[in-house]
Amino acid sequence: MIRSGARTAALAATLSGLCLAAPARAQDDQTAQLGAVHFETSCNETAARRFDRAMRYQHSFWYAAAREIYEETAKADPDCAIAYWGVALSLLNNPHNAIPSVNLAPGLAAIRKAKAMGARTERERDYIDAMELMYKDYETLDHRARIGAYLKAMEALAAKYPKDDEAQIYYAITLNASASPQDKTYAQQLKGAAILEPMWKRLPQHPGIAHYLIHLYDYPAMADKGLGAARKYASIAPAAPHAQHMPSHIFTRVGAWRDSIASNLASAKAARETKEFGEQMHATDYMVYAYLQLARDDLARAAAADQVATWERTKALNATGGGAYALAASPARVAVERGDWKEAAGLEVRDSPMRYATAITYFARALGAARSGNPAAAKTDVENLAKISAELAAAKDAYWSQIVDIQRQVASAWTSLAEGRKDEALAAMSAAADAEDRTEKAPVTPGPLAPARELYGDMLLEQGQAKEALAAFEAVLKKEPNRFNAFAGAAKSAEQLGDAGKAKLYYGKLVELAIDSKSDRPVLVAARAALAK
């Protein structure tokens, strides 16, 4: 992981502010700012306190800070093997994503050091052995295979130490991180939530429990179950940028746009102050998405511009992760959500090591070119999407390969329509919508640039199939509540069908969403005019 002088200085300032008081006071301050965590270790007293401090950061995905303190732990007790387990844990980054390639070798080295030292207790050795499975044979085993093996190890560890809270917590989040995006029963997620819910009553200030409950419920079918954790987590760890952002995952799922904006404004501010620029950009992407649902196009565009400005200042820090994705997604959202197809077609492509981030721009460009009457340009970007999907498949990243291929299918369908092949376009768009419904979004994004089924509804409406279009838009609203363009499409479909009641209902929802908006989006002008009648 790349470090910079600015980030290290900011981290040092944060740590000194929280940790240089007398031990008891320092613990109180830590609990007030980052929550309460205790991980039993065999290390000396100083190292044990430092290890607990690192875990507070770790549970709020503040990886750089956690890693620094794990390293301090090892210095405080040279025989503290579990400290190197902590270093390897911090190098996982977000466990819902594949480990960044630059972290694989250092993570494996940390685990090998821990094993070579020989932890003092069998329990610590079990933790180290389990973590080894996340790194061992990374040259030949893909991430899904390794996390599957790790899940089994954590299941055994949690069963072996039923009174070890941290074992139960890490098993629960691994159930979510390793779950198949095609499993619509959410069996693993529900199992993880069932572990954490009773623990939260006993440990209400534990940051990881609230955090991971949000992840476990971050699915359309059960997002409302996560509202309690969403409304609590930020107050448990107010110093952590990710803790301020994470509630917006649930707010996005239930369509609570103003709550999402407030959450991400706080997160972006905290991240900026602590030089966590990737976290700042990630929060801003969620914020842009929410602003666009309220037709606050001015604020969305300004926030997207801030993404670019942040990246220009801090390129080295945002080569990977949520920052790279946000850099591509935010300007693309501004164009696509507003239906400005010429703007979408002209988006600048910034190559990223995160190839699925680069694909976002190609997707928006292809969609924009096709829908503004330039199928030749669209075909070029469709080909780029096909290449990236193949690259991801070759790298054994099956999830993102599939997501990029769905983008290719959508863009190709609109290209076919632009070339006059209407039946072929509708069939392809229907298949793409079905494919997207079979998977799940990744935590790195609040959602696709536009749901494939919503784009299918647009296509049906353009072809005069208002009844089928209305069904498509209503299906989107069931899965993604309060989406501006789904309300707009449903209203226009109902109007074409002559269903005045439904048209009024959906136009009313649209105007209610945009109550603070001065946007001149044509559908909003039409909605206000329709309601005025």
C-alpha angles and dihedrals in degrees: 000000000000116000127197132199091240094052093045091049092049091048091049090052091050093048094046091051091053103034116032097082124094111298097258093046091045090054091050091050091048091052092049093050105033108013132249123299132162122185112182112233138170091228125115120277097264093047092046091055091049092048091054089049091053090050091056089059092040095057090056092049093249090147102170093051092046093050093051091053094045086055090050087051091056090051091051090054115019090195095054099114094173089066088071089050084057092052089052090047091054091050091059087073110189104004090212089070132056112272109268107260092236089059098052099082095041090047093051090047091053092051092047089052091051091050093046091052093052114224117245096237134049090231092057091047089053091054090050093048091050093050091050088069090065091061108023115109092000088154091065106021121067123228095260092055092048096047089047089057090045091052091056091049092049091048089055092045093050090049092048093050105034093165093052104103094193092053090054093046095049091045090052096052091044088056087061098040092052098041118121112250087219094060104099093178088071088213096158094044092051090048091052092047090050089057095048103039096071091040091056091061089056097039105032094161097051106118095203095057095055091040095051094044087060090053092046092052096040093115130099094243095058109015092120089065088064097057093094093055091042092056093047108039098074091056092048093058107018093162094058116089092207092053089057092049102041097074088063089070088070094036088055092050093053096039096247093149100169091051089050092051092049091049094051096043087058092045095048091049093050092045093049091051092051095041092245092143097166089056090047092054092045091054091047092054090056088046092052090052092052095046090054092054088057091046089242088146093160093058093042092053092047091050091048090051088052088057090059092045091050092049092049089056097043109027095146092057096051105047089113141020133028093339093062092047093047092050090059099035104048100061089040090054092051091056100038099042090051093046092238095151097174090054090048092050091053099050116136115246114225112189114228134184083235094076094189087061091056088048090061090066094045089050094052091045093050093047091047094048093048094047093047093053103263106114093162092062090043091056091057092056092042087058090051089053090051090052093050092047089053092048091052091048090051089051088053093245096138096169098055092038087059094046092051090047090054088053088051091051092051094047091045091052092054090046089055090051091050088054092052099255095130102165092046090049094051093047092049092047092050091051092049091051090050091049092051091048089057093060137047135239119256120246089245090076137046087219144309119304084260126349111259091232090054089053088048088054089052091053093047091050092051088053093052096253095130097159093055090042092054090052090051094050093046090051089054092050091052091054099032108029121209098011108164097218093046090055089046093050092046091051093049092046092051090047091053090049091052092243098143094176095056092040090054091046095053095040087052091052089050094052091045091055092049097044092126095039128110091185119142095211104152094232091054091051089049092048093053091047092048092051092046089061 
